[in-house]
Amino acid sequence: MTAQNELRLLPWSGPEGKPCYLSTDDKGGYMSRLADNVEADQLDTAAILLEQASDALGDQDADLEDLRRLAGELAGALRDVLRVAMSRRHLLGVNEPHRF
């Protein structure tokens, strides 16, 4: 099993949007590596979208339809990044986030 005999929250949803989990001791196994790669891709996509959003916010002539599309993509990326953060927090055994 994973750290503390916990299941790993995978970076994708199952049927009907339900979360998927992985139970394995093999962090180098196929499913673990696949999940790691998907998480890396999701984080890279979020970084690219953040840069695009920063550029769009400075563009006074930005097209409203393009901004809506970008907002939708940002919402999806944020959902993915939150799933990655939840999974990693769980793997680290952190129950509550630190408040500053």
Secondary structure, DSSP 8 states (H G I E B T S, - for coil): --GGG--EEEEEE-GGG-EEEE--S-TTSHHHHHHHHHHHHHHHHHHHHHHHHHHHHT-TT--HHHHHHHHHHHHHHHHHHHHHHHHHHHHHT--S----
